[in-house]
């Protein structure tokens, strides 16, 4: 960009630069330009330069890139002790940032929201996440900063998903799981995605094209509507059949499937025997559950007993991510015998 400039011999450049800084006459948002044996120093528009310091005029300058903060805490004028209490993590869902505010910082939550809004590229709104509640798994959110609706579009695994974190379940922390399960699907498999939320498992599996069919089931009509909105953008939408129903209603008449994904981490155990009966002979079940760390070693075998008859075996039990100071979200994978 063009700006007022002082042209000086290169040999005098550093001496004159220091003098201009002392008089607050030098612009720091533009980079000093060296051109052969001369240096061009960008000046403030109202700066007064004593005679003999150089030749006044105009020149083209490159803007100085702002040094970006490495953490949102750098944008808060808090003491180091106060900053140790800040949430260390937050979720980004499209243009929406979600953060869990510790009770001790509730009175200062809006300051945290404003800092996150400024820190996260592309953020439009920041919300305090007060958890998922009810049979329809709706998240209670409190607006802290920003404008507009909660609804957004989230990109993961090469897909663009319609998401409303206030109205339907979605977790950006499961992106790798969505891809991992899709990679495991064999050609021709019939797949059930139970408690599908906005459908990231179903969408990723269907996009890859190996499954013969994918049925996405959820009790929340908003979740099924958001899945439908996403499907409208893809030519392979017919591979997914969205079903609005409670899991027990659907399973009451559903024929067995080759692969079942069941993501109901807090309440899923009470449905597990019914879910198990929906898995075909030699089929596979992946079940997500929040498990206390001190009980992790024996939990997979306990779940085999909960599945009931069917010669079940554990094929994998992996930590997806920490859930609380004492528990983790685990993905338990089971195979059914002949």
N, C-alpha and C positions, 0 to 999 in steps of 0.2 A: 504494500500500500504506500501511497505517496504521503510524505509528512515533512514538516519543517526540519532542516538539517544544518549542521555545522560541519564544513569540510576542512580538514586539517591535514598536514603532512603526517605520514605514518609514524615517523619518529616522535612526533608530539602527541600521538593519539592517547596513550595511557595517561600522560600528565593532564591533558585537557579533560579527559573522561572523569578523572578524580575531582577536578575542580567543578565540573558540571554537576556531579553527584552531590558535592558539598552544598551547592546552591539549589538543590532540588530542581535543576533545569533539564535533566536528562530523562527521557522517556524509557521506562524499563519494560514496557510491553512490546517494544520493537527491538530487533537484533541490530547491533552495530555492524556496519558494512565496510569491509576493506576492499579497495579497488586499486590494484597496482600499488603505487607509492602513496595513495591517499586513503584516509579513513573518513567515513560519513557517520556522524553522531546524531541520533534522533533527538529533537528538542521538543519540550512542551510548547504549546502554542503561545503561552504568555510569558515564556522565559526571556529574561534580559541577559544578553551576552556581552561582556566588556569588549571594546575594540581591541584588535590584535590577537584574539584567541583563535580566529579562523575566519573562513568565508561563509556567510549566511546564505541559505538558499533552500531548495527542496530536493528530495531524493526518494527513491523507492526503497522500502524496507520490508523485511519479512517479520511477521508477528512471532513473538516468543511463545512457544508452547507452555501452557500453564502446567506447573508441577502438580500432578494429581495426588490426592490423598491415598494412602495405602489401606486405610481403615476408616469406617464412618465415625469412629470415636475422635478422629483428628478434627472433625467439623464441630465438635462440641467443646465449649469453653468451660470444661469441668476440671476438677482437680484429678491428679493421677489416682488417688484413692477412690473417688467417685466412679471413674472410668472402669475400674476393676469389677464393678457390679453390673456393667452393661451386658446385654445378651451377646453371646459370641457368635451366634448363627441366626440366619433369617432365610426365608424362602422367597424365591422370585418366580411368580406365575405370570408369564407374559409381561404386561405393564404394571402388575400388582406386586407389591412387596408385603409379606406377612411376617410378623415378629411376635414372639411371646415376651411380654413385659413382666419382669419379676415384681411381686407385690410391693417391694420396697421402693420401686421406681415408678409406681403408678402415677404419682403426682407430676412426674416429669416425662410422661410418655409422649406428649406432643413434641417436645424437644427432640426425642429420639426419632420420631416419625419424620420431622423436617430434615434431620441429618441424613436419614436413609434415603429420603426423596432426592436430596442433592447428590448423594454418593452413588446410587445405583444407576447405571446408564439406561436410559429409556423408561425409567420409572414414572408412572403417572399418579399413582395413589399408594399410600402406605396404610396398612391396617394392623391393629393389635389382634392377635389370634387368641380367642378365648376357648378354643377347642371344638371338637366335633360332637354333636349331640343328637339324640333321637334315632328312631328306626331308619329315617331317611338320610342320616349322616350329614346334616347341614352344619356348617361351621359358623360360629358366632364371631362376628368381626366388629371392631370399633374403628372408625375412620380417625387416623391421626394426622394425616397430611395429604395434600393433593386433591384432585377433582375427578368428577365423572363416575360412571358405574363400576361395579366390581367385575362385570363381565369383560373378558379379554380373550385373546388368542395366544396360546402357548405353543412354542416349537420344541419338539424333542424327537430324536430318532428319525429325522427327515419328514416328520408329520407336523401339521398345524391343527391344534385341537381348540375347539370352542370350550371355554372354561368360565364358570362363575363360582369362585371359591366360597361364596356365601350361600349358594343355593344347591350345590352338588359336590360330592366328594371328589377330590383330586389331590395327589401328592407329587410334587416335582422330584421328590427324593427317590421315587421308584423308577425313574427313567431306565436305569440299567436293568432292572428286573423285567420291565416291559419287553426290552430287547432280548434278554436272556431266555425268557419263556418262549418268545416267538421263534428264536433260533432252534429250540428243542422240538418244535412241531414237525412231525413227519408227514410226507405227502399223503393226502387222502384222509387225514384225521378229522373226526367230528369233534368240535371244541365247544365247551360251555365256559363262559366267563360270568361267574356268579358274583353278585354285588359289584357290578362293573363300574359304578360311578359314571364318569363321562366317557368311559370306554377305551382307555389307552392300551390295555392288553388286547382287546378285540381288534382295535384299529391296526396295531403293529402286526398282529398275526395275519389279519386279512390282507394287509398291504404286501406281505411277503409272498402270499399266493399259494402256499403249500396245503393249507387246510381245505378240506372239502366243504366245510361250513363252519361258521362261528356264530354262536347265539349269545347275545349280551343281555344279562338280566339284572334289573335293579328295581327296588321298591319305590324309588324317588322319581316321580314323573319329570321333574326338572332335569335330572341326570340323563334320562332317555331322550328328552328334547334336545339337550346340548349335543349328545352323540349323533342324533339325527342331523343337526345343523352341520356338524363336521363331515358327515358322510356325503352331504350334498355337494361337496367340493371334489369328490374323488370318483373316478370312473369305475372303480372296483367296489363301490358301495354295496352292491347286491350280495357280496360275500358275507355281509354281517346282517343278522336278524335281531334288531333291538326288541326287547320284551319288557314291558312294564308289569312287574309282578313281585310279590314277596317271594323269597327264595323257597320257602316251604310250599307255597302254592305252585310254583313252577315245577319243583321236583316231584310233586304228587303224581304227575302224569307224564313227565319227560322220559323218553327212552334213553338208555345208556349212551354215554359219549366216550370217545377214546381218550380225551384229555379234559380235565376240569381244573379251572383256576378259581380259587375261593379266597377272596381278600376281605375278610371281616375280622380284623385282629383282636377286637375286644369281646365280641359276643359269638364268634363263629363256632366255638366248641359245642354249643347246644344244638347246632344244626349238623354237626359233623357226621353222625351216623346216617342221616338222610342223604347228605352229599356223597358219602361213600357208595351208597347204593346206586348213584347215578353214573358211576364209573364202570365202563365195560370191562370184561375179562381182558387181561393184559394191558389195561389202560393205566393212565397216570393222573395223579392228583397233586397239585401244589396248593398248600394251605399256609396262609400268613397269620402269625399270632405274636402278640406281645408276650415275651417270656422273661421272668425274673432270671438274672444271671446265675443265682445260686441254684436254680433248678434246671438249667439248660441241659446238663449231661443226661438226665433221665427223661426229659420231656418227650423226645421223639418216640421212645418206646411206650410211654403212657398214651400217646396219640394213636399208636398202632392198635392198642386195646380199644380205644374209643371208636375206631373205625368199624369194629365188629368183624363179622365173617368176611372172608374173601382172600385169605392168604396174603396179607399185605406185608410189604417190606419197605424199609426206609432207604431211599436212594441218595438223599442229600438233606442236610440241615445246616443252613447258612445264615449268618448275621447279615441283615440288609442294612440296618443302620441303628445307632443307639436311639432309644426311645425316652429314657429317663435316667437319672443317676444310677438306678438299680436294675434296669431292664433294657432289653433290645427287641427290635422287630426281627423275627426270624422267618425264613421261608423253608417250610418243611415239604419235601418231595417224597411221594410214595408211589410204589408200583403195585398193581393188583395182579395176583396170580391167575392162572387159567381157570 
